[in-house]
Amino acid sequence: MNDPAIIRRLYGRSQGHKLRVGQAALVEELLPSLSVPDTGPLDAIALFGDARPLQLEIGFGAGEHLAAQAEAAPDTGFIGCEPFLNGVVGALTHIRERGLANVRLHMGDALDVLDRLPDASLARAYLLHPDPWPKARHAKRRMVNHGPLDLIAAKLAPRGEFRLGTDDPTYCRWAMAVMDRRRDFVWQARTPADFLTRPDDWPETRYERKARRAGREVWYFRYVRV
């Protein structure tokens, strides 16, 4: 595994624009009841009170994908991790508007949550449009590196699925090269169209729409844990 000091470090801002009054109220009133506990082991019972299947999204952005997946699978528990406060507010807004009771949030590093989950406990893990860190000297900061992938692989159940989406050509090539060297994931694409077409159960995000408006391609990767 990579140096823990490298793969545990968060880069970038934690907050953007100032929160409006209603957004600040969401953080004060709703977030505490949905937050992943700060300490101790985590499992479905600790988070949701029963032994339901779990899925986790790493860096959920504004939360639209996380909320749509949770709405489509109310008997599954969803864990969303996002270090950016404004993104957490976006997720809280979706959760409140849709009345979702099957989502828990962690404002911080997803690897800290993954560490505390039991091995083979996740049915699916999502990494959608991560920061590409395009400069070569920053490549070690990318989430698609063997250290984080070792941890994701350990937490996915057999036949569990790892989904990666990106509109960055550098990240696309990097991910394909890194994942090709792994023997614990099997890429599900059989033809080029398989990773150029968004699956029906993959809700579109604002990042995808923005990329397409700018004329960029979007790539969809699905890997099964073996």
N, C-alpha and C positions, 0 to 999 in steps of 0.2 A: 504494500500500500504506500502511497505517497506520504511525504512528511506531513504529520498531522497539523503542524503549525501552518503549513501552506493551505491545506484543503479546508481548514476551519476558519480561515480569515475572510471576513466580509469586506468587499470593496464598494466604494460609492456612497451616495447620500442615503440617509434614512428618512428624510422628509423633503417634500417639494414645496408647493404653495401652502400658504397658511390655511388652516381649516376654518370653514364657516361654522356658525353656532350649532346648526343641526348636525354637522359632521362631528364636531367635538362632543356633542351629547351622545352620539352613537358610540364613540370610543369610551366615554365614561360609563355609560349605562348598559350597553349590550356586549361590548368586548370582554369584560371580566367573566361573564357567564359562559362564553364560548372559547375562552383561551385554554390552550393546552397547559396543564400544570407545569410549573417551573422546574420541579424536581421529581425524582422517583421514576420507576419503570412505567411504561405506557403499554396499554393493550386496549382492545375494544371494550372490555368491561370497565376499565378505568375511565375511558373517554365517553362511552355511550350507555353503560349499564347492562350491556348484553354482549353476546359473542358474535356479533354481526361481522361480515367481511369488511375490510378496510382498503381504502385507496388514498394516495397522497399526491399532492401537487406541489412541486418545487418552484417557487417564484410565480405566484398566481396572477401577477399583474393587477388588473382592476377587478378580478374575481368572476368575470362573466362565464368563463369555461368551468370553473369550479362550481359555481351555482347551478349551471345548466346540467352538469353531470349529477350533482346531488339531487336536483329536482327529478331527474329521470330514474334515479335508483334510490328511493326513500328508505329502503331496508339496508343500504350500505352506509358505512360511516366514512366521511371524507375529512381528511386533514389537509389544511392549506397552510403553506409556509411562505412568508413574504416579509423581507426586512424593511420595505418601504411603507411608511405610515399611510400615505395617501392611497396606496393600493389596498391596504387593510380596510380603510374607510369605504372604498368601492365594494369590497366583498361584503362588508357589514350592511351596506345599502341593499345589495341583492338578497342577502339572507333575510333581512327584515321584510322587504317587499314581497318575497316569495314564500315567506313563512317556513323557512327551512329549519328543521330540528336535527339534521344529521350532518352538521358541519362543525368542525373545531378549527381554531386558528392559532397560528404561532407567528408572532411578529419577531422574526429573527432568522437564524441560519437553519435551513432544513436539515443539515447534517446532524445538528444537535438532537433533533427529534428522531431522526432515523436511528441514531445510536441507542436510543432508549426503547425502541420497539423490539418485540421478540423477533428472532429470525423466522423467516418464512411466514410472516404475518400479513403481508400486503398482497392483494389481488392485482393491483395495478399501481404504477408510479408514472407521473407526468412531468416532463420538462419541456415547456413550450416557450419558444422564442427567448432563450436565455441570452444574457449579455455576451456578444461574440468575442469581446476582447481581441480585436482584429490584429493588433501588433504582435509580432512573433515573440517578443520578450514577455508578453503578458499571457502567453498560451497556458501557463500553469494555473491561471486563475479560472479557466473554463471549467464548468461543471462536468463536461464530458472529458474526464481524465480517469485514469485507472483507480486512483484512491477513492473518489466518490462513487465510481461504478462498482467497486468491490463492495461498498456498503449497501448500495441499492440492490445488488445481486443477492446479498445475504438476507435482506429483509423481504424480498419477493418470494412468494410461495412458488413451488414447482408449477410451471405453466403460467405463472404470473406474467403480466405484460408491462414492459417499459416503453412509453411513448415519448418521442422527441419530435418537436416541430421547430423549424427555423426558416427564415427567409434570407439568411446571410450565406453567400457562396463559400466564404472561407470556413465558416463553422460547419457547413454541410460537408465539405471535403474532409475537414478535421474529424468530424464525428464518424464518417464512414471509415476512415483509416483506423481510428481508435477501436471502434466496435468490431471491425474485421479481425482484429488481433485477439478478441476475446472468444473463449470457448464455452462460456456460461450463458450466452445469449444467441438466439437464432433469429436472424432478420426474416421478416414475414413477406417481404416483397418478392414477387416472382417475375414481374415485368416492370419496366420503367414507369408505367402508368400507376402502379401500386403505391409509389411514394410521391407521385405528382398530383394525386387526387385525394382530397380530404374524405376520410371514411364518414359514413352516415352518422355514426355515434361519436363524432369528434366535433363538438360545437365550435363554430367560428369565433375567433377573438378579434378584438379591435386591432391588434398588431397585424393579423392576416389581412384585414380590410385595408389598413394603411399601406401595407407592402404592395398589395395588388393595385391600389390606386397609383402608387409610384412606379408601377410597371415591373415590380420584382416578382420572381417566382417564389413559391412556398413549397417546402419539402416536408413530407410526413413520414416518419419512421416508426415502425412497430417491431419490437423485439420481444420474443418469448424467452422466459427464464428456463434453462434446462439444467 
